[in-house]
Structures are given as C-alpha cells and as structure tokens.
Amino acid sequence: MSMKKRILAAVAFVFMLVIMMAVYWKIGFSDYKYFSMVFKKYTDSSPSDFVK
C-alpha cells in the first residue's frame, strides 16, 4: 500500500472515530468503551465494524 493510501486510510479512520464520539456523547453515553460494548450487544458488531 502506498504512503498516500495509508494516510488517506488514517484520515478516514480518524474522521469515523470523531463521528462515533459525537454520536455516543449526543445520545447520553459518557464512556466510549461502555457505548461500544452496548452497541455490540445489540448489533453483534463493534461501531467501527458496523460502519464498514
């Protein structure tokens, strides 16, 4: 994988994390790990896997 593709993948990943943080905070969770655990319990996938 070229360096440019790696950087673009990193940017996409960071953007996705920022969006997930905004979502979990907005719906009333203050801890991302707890939100991720609850999300996985109800969807059978982690938030990042769900986005993919």
PQR file with spaces between the fields and no chain letter, atoms N, CA, C, O and H, PARSE charges and radii, in Angstrom:
ATOM       1  N    MET     1       0.850   -1.168    0.000 -0.4000 1.5000
ATOM       2  CA   MET     1       0.000    0.000    0.000 -0.0000 2.0000
ATOM       3  C    MET     1       0.900    1.238    0.000  0.5500 1.7000
ATOM       4  O    MET     1       1.856    1.321    0.771 -0.5500 1.4000
ATOM       5  N    SER     2       0.590    2.171   -0.850 -0.4000 1.5000
ATOM       6  CA   SER     2       1.416    3.372   -0.937 -0.0000 2.0000
ATOM       7  C    SER     2       1.209    4.258    0.291  0.5500 1.7000
ATOM       8  O    SER     2       0.212    4.142    1.004 -0.5500 1.4000
ATOM       9  H    SER     2      -0.187    2.104   -1.476  0.4000 1.0000
ATOM      10  N    MET     3       2.158    5.127    0.513 -0.4000 1.5000
ATOM      11  CA   MET     3       2.083    6.033    1.666 -0.0000 2.0000
ATOM      12  C    MET     3       0.840    6.919    1.581  0.5500 1.7000
ATOM      13  O    MET     3       0.190    7.177    2.593 -0.5500 1.4000
ATOM      14  H    MET     3       2.968    5.221   -0.066  0.4000 1.0000
ATOM      15  N    LYS     4       0.513    7.381    0.377 -0.4000 1.5000
ATOM      16  CA   LYS     4      -0.665    8.239    0.213 -0.0000 2.0000
ATOM      17  C    LYS     4      -1.930    7.484    0.608  0.5500 1.7000
ATOM      18  O    LYS     4      -2.797    8.045    1.278 -0.5500 1.4000
ATOM      19  H    LYS     4       1.041    7.171   -0.445  0.4000 1.0000
ATOM      20  N    LYS     5      -2.047    6.225    0.204 -0.4000 1.5000
ATOM      21  CA   LYS     5      -3.218    5.427    0.563 -0.0000 2.0000
ATOM      22  C    LYS     5      -3.281    5.194    2.065  0.5500 1.7000
ATOM      23  O    LYS     5      -4.362    5.195    2.654 -0.5500 1.4000
ATOM      24  H    LYS     5      -1.343    5.770   -0.341  0.4000 1.0000
ATOM      25  N    ARG     6      -2.127    4.996    2.680 -0.4000 1.5000
ATOM      26  CA   ARG     6      -2.089    4.811    4.138 -0.0000 2.0000
ATOM      27  C    ARG     6      -2.579    6.055    4.865  0.5500 1.7000
ATOM      28  O    ARG     6      -3.365    5.972    5.808 -0.5500 1.4000
ATOM      29  H    ARG     6      -1.249    4.995    2.202  0.4000 1.0000
ATOM      30  N    ILE     7      -2.106    7.200    4.414 -0.4000 1.5000
ATOM      31  CA   ILE     7      -2.513    8.459    5.046 -0.0000 2.0000
ATOM      32  C    ILE     7      -4.000    8.705    4.843  0.5500 1.7000
ATOM      33  O    ILE     7      -4.692    9.119    5.774 -0.5500 1.4000
ATOM      34  H    ILE     7      -1.467    7.268    3.647  0.4000 1.0000
ATOM      35  N    LEU     8      -4.495    8.457    3.649 -0.4000 1.5000
ATOM      36  CA   LEU     8      -5.931    8.636    3.392 -0.0000 2.0000
ATOM      37  C    LEU     8      -6.764    7.679    4.239  0.5500 1.7000
ATOM      38  O    LEU     8      -7.834    8.052    4.721 -0.5500 1.4000
ATOM      39  H    LEU     8      -3.933    8.121    2.893  0.4000 1.0000
ATOM      40  N    ALA     9      -6.288    6.454    4.423 -0.4000 1.5000
ATOM      41  CA   ALA     9      -6.989    5.494    5.286 -0.0000 2.0000
ATOM      42  C    ALA     9      -6.977    5.986    6.730  0.5500 1.7000
ATOM      43  O    ALA     9      -7.975    5.854    7.439 -0.5500 1.4000
ATOM      44  H    ALA     9      -5.419    6.151    4.031  0.4000 1.0000
ATOM      45  N    ALA    10      -5.864    6.547    7.166 -0.4000 1.5000
ATOM      46  CA   ALA    10      -5.774    7.080    8.529 -0.0000 2.0000
ATOM      47  C    ALA    10      -6.729    8.254    8.722  0.5500 1.7000
ATOM      48  O    ALA    10      -7.391    8.357    9.754 -0.5500 1.4000
ATOM      49  H    ALA    10      -5.054    6.654    6.590  0.4000 1.0000
ATOM      50  N    VAL    11      -6.797    9.129    7.740 -0.4000 1.5000
ATOM      51  CA   VAL    11      -7.708   10.269    7.815 -0.0000 2.0000
ATOM      52  C    VAL    11      -9.152    9.782    7.904  0.5500 1.7000
ATOM      53  O    VAL    11      -9.931   10.296    8.706 -0.5500 1.4000
ATOM      54  H    VAL    11      -6.258    9.045    6.901  0.4000 1.0000
ATOM      55  N    ALA    12      -9.507    8.810    7.099 -0.4000 1.5000
ATOM      56  CA   ALA    12     -10.868    8.263    7.129 -0.0000 2.0000
ATOM      57  C    ALA    12     -11.166    7.643    8.491  0.5500 1.7000
ATOM      58  O    ALA    12     -12.263    7.812    9.024 -0.5500 1.4000
ATOM      59  H    ALA    12      -8.874    8.393    6.447  0.4000 1.0000
ATOM      60  N    PHE    13     -10.198    6.931    9.053 -0.4000 1.5000
ATOM      61  CA   PHE    13     -10.376    6.295   10.346 -0.0000 2.0000
ATOM      62  C    PHE    13     -10.581    7.340   11.445  0.5500 1.7000
ATOM      63  O    PHE    13     -11.470    7.199   12.284 -0.5500 1.4000
ATOM      64  H    PHE    13      -9.307    6.794    8.620  0.4000 1.0000
ATOM      65  N    VAL    14      -9.758    8.382   11.435 -0.4000 1.5000
ATOM      66  CA   VAL    14      -9.888    9.445   12.436 -0.0000 2.0000
ATOM      67  C    VAL    14     -11.239   10.131   12.291  0.5500 1.7000
ATOM      68  O    VAL    14     -11.902   10.399   13.293 -0.5500 1.4000
ATOM      69  H    VAL    14      -9.035    8.496   10.754  0.4000 1.0000
ATOM      70  N    PHE    15     -11.653   10.415   11.080 -0.4000 1.5000
ATOM      71  CA   PHE    15     -12.951   11.048   10.832 -0.0000 2.0000
ATOM      72  C    PHE    15     -14.072   10.170   11.376  0.5500 1.7000
ATOM      73  O    PHE    15     -15.003   10.671   12.007 -0.5500 1.4000
ATOM      74  H    PHE    15     -11.114   10.197   10.266  0.4000 1.0000
ATOM      75  N    MET    16     -13.988    8.864   11.135 -0.4000 1.5000
ATOM      76  CA   MET    16     -15.003    7.933   11.619 -0.0000 2.0000
ATOM      77  C    MET    16     -15.049    7.943   13.149  0.5500 1.7000
ATOM      78  O    MET    16     -16.131    7.937   13.735 -0.5500 1.4000
ATOM      79  H    MET    16     -13.231    8.457   10.622  0.4000 1.0000
ATOM      80  N    LEU    17     -13.888    7.960   13.795 -0.4000 1.5000
ATOM      81  CA   LEU    17     -13.841    7.984   15.259 -0.0000 2.0000
ATOM      82  C    LEU    17     -14.455    9.262   15.820  0.5500 1.7000
ATOM      83  O    LEU    17     -15.167    9.231   16.824 -0.5500 1.4000
ATOM      84  H    LEU    17     -13.008    7.965   13.319  0.4000 1.0000
ATOM      85  N    VAL    18     -14.175   10.376   15.169 -0.4000 1.5000
ATOM      86  CA   VAL    18     -14.733   11.652   15.625 -0.0000 2.0000
ATOM      87  C    VAL    18     -16.254   11.618   15.527  0.5500 1.7000
ATOM      88  O    VAL    18     -16.946   12.081   16.434 -0.5500 1.4000
ATOM      89  H    VAL    18     -13.597   10.402   14.354  0.4000 1.0000
ATOM      90  N    ILE    19     -16.772   11.078   14.443 -0.4000 1.5000
ATOM      91  CA   ILE    19     -18.222   10.984   14.282 -0.0000 2.0000
ATOM      92  C    ILE    19     -18.826   10.064   15.340  0.5500 1.7000
ATOM      93  O    ILE    19     -19.850   10.394   15.939 -0.5500 1.4000
ATOM      94  H    ILE    19     -16.210   10.702   13.706  0.4000 1.0000
ATOM      95  N    MET    20     -18.193    8.907   15.573 -0.4000 1.5000
ATOM      96  CA   MET    20     -18.705    7.981   16.585 -0.0000 2.0000
ATOM      97  C    MET    20     -18.692    8.633   17.967  0.5500 1.7000
ATOM      98  O    MET    20     -19.623    8.452   18.752 -0.5500 1.4000
ATOM      99  H    MET    20     -17.361    8.639   15.086  0.4000 1.0000
ATOM     100  N    MET    21     -17.632    9.394   18.262 -0.4000 1.5000
ATOM     101  CA   MET    21     -17.567   10.072   19.556 -0.0000 2.0000
ATOM     102  C    MET    21     -18.715   11.062   19.701  0.5500 1.7000
ATOM     103  O    MET    21     -19.334   11.151   20.762 -0.5500 1.4000
ATOM     104  H    MET    21     -16.876    9.541   17.624  0.4000 1.0000
ATOM     105  N    ALA    22     -18.996   11.796   18.652 -0.4000 1.5000
ATOM     106  CA   ALA    22     -20.094   12.758   18.692 -0.0000 2.0000
ATOM     107  C    ALA    22     -21.418   12.040   18.900  0.5500 1.7000
ATOM     108  O    ALA    22     -22.277   12.525   19.637 -0.5500 1.4000
ATOM     109  H    ALA    22     -18.494   11.724   17.791  0.4000 1.0000
ATOM     110  N    VAL    23     -21.591   10.900   18.264 -0.4000 1.5000
ATOM     111  CA   VAL    23     -22.844   10.140   18.380 -0.0000 2.0000
ATOM     112  C    VAL    23     -23.014    9.616   19.788  0.5500 1.7000
ATOM     113  O    VAL    23     -24.059    9.834   20.402 -0.5500 1.4000
ATOM     114  H    VAL    23     -20.894   10.506   17.665  0.4000 1.0000
ATOM     115  N    TYR    24     -22.010    8.928   20.317 -0.4000 1.5000
ATOM     116  CA   TYR    24     -22.208    8.337   21.644 -0.0000 2.0000
ATOM     117  C    TYR    24     -22.400    9.420   22.705  0.5500 1.7000
ATOM     118  O    TYR    24     -23.166    9.230   23.650 -0.5500 1.4000
ATOM     119  H    TYR    24     -21.161    8.751   19.818  0.4000 1.0000
ATOM     120  N    TRP    25     -21.721   10.538   22.561 -0.4000 1.5000
ATOM     121  CA   TRP    25     -21.880   11.620   23.531 -0.0000 2.0000
ATOM     122  C    TRP    25     -23.282   12.225   23.420  0.5500 1.7000
ATOM     123  O    TRP    25     -23.923   12.514   24.430 -0.5500 1.4000
ATOM     124  H    TRP    25     -21.098   10.692   21.793  0.4000 1.0000
ATOM     125  N    LYS    26     -23.745   12.413   22.193 -0.4000 1.5000
ATOM     126  CA   LYS    26     -25.049   13.045   21.959 -0.0000 2.0000
ATOM     127  C    LYS    26     -26.205   12.189   22.475  0.5500 1.7000
ATOM     128  O    LYS    26     -27.220   12.730   22.914 -0.5500 1.4000
ATOM     129  H    LYS    26     -23.224   12.179   21.373  0.4000 1.0000
ATOM     130  N    ILE    27     -26.070   10.864   22.429 -0.4000 1.5000
ATOM     131  CA   ILE    27     -27.169   10.013   22.887 -0.0000 2.0000
ATOM     132  C    ILE    27     -27.081    9.661   24.371  0.5500 1.7000
ATOM     133  O    ILE    27     -27.877    8.867   24.871 -0.5500 1.4000
ATOM     134  H    ILE    27     -25.246   10.424   22.072  0.4000 1.0000
ATOM     135  N    GLY    28     -26.117   10.250   25.070 -0.4000 1.5000
ATOM     136  CA   GLY    28     -26.099   10.140   26.515 -0.0000 2.0000
ATOM     137  C    GLY    28     -25.048    9.238   27.130  0.5500 1.7000
ATOM     138  O    GLY    28     -25.065    9.031   28.344 -0.5500 1.4000
ATOM     139  H    GLY    28     -25.470   10.896   24.663  0.4000 1.0000
ATOM     140  N    PHE    29     -24.133    8.692   26.341 -0.4000 1.5000
ATOM     141  CA   PHE    29     -23.045    7.890   26.888 -0.0000 2.0000
ATOM     142  C    PHE    29     -21.843    8.798   27.131  0.5500 1.7000
ATOM     143  O    PHE    29     -21.510    9.641   26.298 -0.5500 1.4000
ATOM     144  H    PHE    29     -24.119    8.860   25.355  0.4000 1.0000
ATOM     145  N    SER    30     -21.202    8.617   28.275 -0.4000 1.5000
ATOM     146  CA   SER    30     -20.015    9.431   28.544 -0.0000 2.0000
ATOM     147  C    SER    30     -18.726    8.623   28.407  0.5500 1.7000
ATOM     148  O    SER    30     -17.627    9.173   28.481 -0.5500 1.4000
ATOM     149  H    SER    30     -21.473    7.932   28.952  0.4000 1.0000
ATOM     150  N    ASP    31     -18.870    7.318   28.208 -0.4000 1.5000
ATOM     151  CA   ASP    31     -17.700    6.442   28.097 -0.0000 2.0000
ATOM     152  C    ASP    31     -17.789    5.647   26.795  0.5500 1.7000
ATOM     153  O    ASP    31     -18.722    4.869   26.597 -0.5500 1.4000
ATOM     154  H    ASP    31     -19.763    6.871   28.148  0.4000 1.0000
ATOM     155  N    TYR    32     -16.802    5.850   25.902 -0.4000 1.5000
ATOM     156  CA   TYR    32     -16.841    5.183   24.602 -0.0000 2.0000
ATOM     157  C    TYR    32     -16.759    3.671   24.732  0.5500 1.7000
ATOM     158  O    TYR    32     -17.430    2.953   23.991 -0.5500 1.4000
ATOM     159  H    TYR    32     -16.044    6.482   26.062  0.4000 1.0000
ATOM     160  N    LYS    33     -15.951    3.176   25.658 -0.4000 1.5000
ATOM     161  CA   LYS    33     -15.825    1.723   25.813 -0.0000 2.0000
ATOM     162  C    LYS    33     -17.162    1.102   26.204  0.5500 1.7000
ATOM     163  O    LYS    33     -17.539    0.050   25.689 -0.5500 1.4000
ATOM     164  H    LYS    33     -15.407    3.759   26.261  0.4000 1.0000
ATOM     165  N    TYR    34     -17.870    1.753   27.108 -0.4000 1.5000
ATOM     166  CA   TYR    34     -19.185    1.248   27.505 -0.0000 2.0000
ATOM     167  C    TYR    34     -20.167    1.317   26.336  0.5500 1.7000
ATOM     168  O    TYR    34     -20.909    0.367   26.087 -0.5500 1.4000
ATOM     169  H    TYR    34     -17.564    2.609   27.526  0.4000 1.0000
ATOM     170  N    PHE    35     -20.169    2.441   25.620 -0.4000 1.5000
ATOM     171  CA   PHE    35     -21.020    2.573   24.440 -0.0000 2.0000
ATOM     172  C    PHE    35     -20.725    1.472   23.431  0.5500 1.7000
ATOM     173  O    PHE    35     -21.644    0.863   22.883 -0.5500 1.4000
ATOM     174  H    PHE    35     -19.566    3.213   25.822  0.4000 1.0000
ATOM     175  N    SER    36     -19.450    1.218   23.189 -0.4000 1.5000
ATOM     176  CA   SER    36     -19.058    0.189   22.231 -0.0000 2.0000
ATOM     177  C    SER    36     -19.555   -1.187   22.672  0.5500 1.7000
ATOM     178  O    SER    36     -20.019   -1.974   21.846 -0.5500 1.4000
ATOM     179  H    SER    36     -18.704    1.712   23.634  0.4000 1.0000
ATOM     180  N    MET    37     -19.460   -1.476   23.963 -0.4000 1.5000
ATOM     181  CA   MET    37     -19.919   -2.760   24.482 -0.0000 2.0000
ATOM     182  C    MET    37     -21.438   -2.912   24.298  0.5500 1.7000
ATOM     183  O    MET    37     -21.915   -3.961   23.865 -0.5500 1.4000
ATOM     184  H    MET    37     -19.083   -0.837   24.633  0.4000 1.0000
ATOM     185  N    VAL    38     -22.177   -1.872   24.628 -0.4000 1.5000
ATOM     186  CA   VAL    38     -23.631   -1.917   24.484 -0.0000 2.0000
ATOM     187  C    VAL    38     -24.017   -2.006   23.008  0.5500 1.7000
ATOM     188  O    VAL    38     -24.919   -2.760   22.642 -0.5500 1.4000
ATOM     189  H    VAL    38     -21.790   -1.020   24.980  0.4000 1.0000
ATOM     190  N    PHE    39     -23.336   -1.238   22.170 -0.4000 1.5000
ATOM     191  CA   PHE    39     -23.600   -1.263   20.731 -0.0000 2.0000
ATOM     192  C    PHE    39     -23.401   -2.671   20.179  0.5500 1.7000
ATOM     193  O    PHE    39     -24.223   -3.170   19.411 -0.5500 1.4000
ATOM     194  H    PHE    39     -22.603   -0.625   22.468  0.4000 1.0000
ATOM     195  N    LYS    40     -22.305   -3.300   20.578 -0.4000 1.5000
ATOM     196  CA   LYS    40     -22.005   -4.651   20.101 -0.0000 2.0000
ATOM     197  C    LYS    40     -23.039   -5.652   20.595  0.5500 1.7000
ATOM     198  O    LYS    40     -23.395   -6.585   19.876 -0.5500 1.4000
ATOM     199  H    LYS    40     -21.637   -2.894   21.202  0.4000 1.0000
ATOM     200  N    LYS    41     -23.514   -5.466   21.802 -0.4000 1.5000
ATOM     201  CA   LYS    41     -24.523   -6.363   22.369 -0.0000 2.0000
ATOM     202  C    LYS    41     -25.796   -6.363   21.518  0.5500 1.7000
ATOM     203  O    LYS    41     -26.408   -7.412   21.314 -0.5500 1.4000
ATOM     204  H    LYS    41     -23.224   -4.708   22.387  0.4000 1.0000
ATOM     205  N    TYR    42     -26.189   -5.201   21.029 -0.4000 1.5000
ATOM     206  CA   TYR    42     -27.444   -5.089   20.286 -0.0000 2.0000
ATOM     207  C    TYR    42     -27.304   -5.232   18.775  0.5500 1.7000
ATOM     208  O    TYR    42     -28.294   -5.485   18.089 -0.5500 1.4000
ATOM     209  H    TYR    42     -25.692   -4.349   21.195  0.4000 1.0000
ATOM     210  N    THR    43     -26.087   -5.072   18.242 -0.4000 1.5000
ATOM     211  CA   THR    43     -25.920   -5.158   16.798 -0.0000 2.0000
ATOM     212  C    THR    43     -25.015   -6.314   16.357  0.5500 1.7000
ATOM     213  O    THR    43     -24.887   -6.580   15.162 -0.5500 1.4000
ATOM     214  H    THR    43     -25.282   -4.866   18.799  0.4000 1.0000
ATOM     215  N    ASP    44     -24.397   -6.991   17.307 -0.4000 1.5000
ATOM     216  CA   ASP    44     -23.437   -8.071   17.027 -0.0000 2.0000
ATOM     217  C    ASP    44     -22.210   -7.611   16.250  0.5500 1.7000
ATOM     218  O    ASP    44     -21.535   -8.425   15.620 -0.5500 1.4000
ATOM     219  H    ASP    44     -24.501   -6.775   18.277  0.4000 1.0000
ATOM     220  N    SER    45     -21.915   -6.314   16.287 -0.4000 1.5000
ATOM     221  CA   SER    45     -20.678   -5.807   15.691 -0.0000 2.0000
ATOM     222  C    SER    45     -20.255   -4.543   16.425  0.5500 1.7000
ATOM     223  O    SER    45     -21.081   -3.849   17.018 -0.5500 1.4000
ATOM     224  H    SER    45     -22.463   -5.652   16.798  0.4000 1.0000
ATOM     225  N    SER    46     -18.977   -4.258   16.378 -0.4000 1.5000
ATOM     226  CA   SER    46     -18.482   -3.025   17.002 -0.0000 2.0000
ATOM     227  C    SER    46     -18.911   -1.838   16.148  0.5500 1.7000
ATOM     228  O    SER    46     -19.243   -2.006   14.975 -0.5500 1.4000
ATOM     229  H    SER    46     -18.306   -4.822   15.896  0.4000 1.0000
ATOM     230  N    PRO    47     -18.906   -0.640   16.728 -0.5600 1.5000
ATOM     231  CA   PRO    47     -19.279    0.530   15.917  0.2800 2.0000
ATOM     232  C    PRO    47     -18.418    0.691   14.678  0.5500 1.7000
ATOM     233  O    PRO    47     -18.932    1.027   13.611 -0.5500 1.4000
ATOM     234  N    SER    48     -17.094    0.455   14.798 -0.4000 1.5000
ATOM     235  CA   SER    48     -16.240    0.626   13.621 -0.0000 2.0000
ATOM     236  C    SER    48     -16.505   -0.458   12.575  0.5500 1.7000
ATOM     237  O    SER    48     -16.458   -0.174   11.378 -0.5500 1.4000
ATOM     238  H    SER    48     -16.676    0.182   15.664  0.4000 1.0000
ATOM     239  N    ASP    49     -16.782   -1.689   12.998 -0.4000 1.5000
ATOM     240  CA   ASP    49     -17.129   -2.737   12.028 -0.0000 2.0000
ATOM     241  C    ASP    49     -18.478   -2.455   11.382  0.5500 1.7000
ATOM     242  O    ASP    49     -18.675   -2.736   10.200 -0.5500 1.4000
ATOM     243  H    ASP    49     -16.821   -1.919   13.970  0.4000 1.0000
ATOM     244  N    PHE    50     -19.395   -1.908   12.143 -0.4000 1.5000
ATOM     245  CA   PHE    50     -20.719   -1.577   11.621 -0.0000 2.0000
ATOM     246  C    PHE    50     -20.630   -0.532   10.513  0.5500 1.7000
ATOM     247  O    PHE    50     -21.357   -0.608    9.523 -0.5500 1.4000
ATOM     248  H    PHE    50     -19.235   -1.680   13.103  0.4000 1.0000
ATOM     249  N    VAL    51     -19.743    0.439   10.682 -0.4000 1.5000
ATOM     250  CA   VAL    51     -19.571    1.496    9.681 -0.0000 2.0000
ATOM     251  C    VAL    51     -19.017    0.929    8.382  0.5500 1.7000
ATOM     252  O    VAL    51     -19.392    1.363    7.292 -0.5500 1.4000
ATOM     253  H    VAL    51     -19.152    0.501   11.487  0.4000 1.0000
ATOM     254  N    LYS    52     -18.120   -0.045    8.507 -0.4000 1.5000
ATOM     255  CA   LYS    52     -17.510   -0.639    7.316 -0.0000 2.0000
ATOM     256  C    LYS    52     -18.569   -1.357    6.532  0.5500 1.7000
ATOM     257  O    LYS    52     -18.277   -1.934    5.485 -0.5500 1.4000
ATOM     258  H    LYS    52     -17.815   -0.398    9.391  0.4000 1.0000
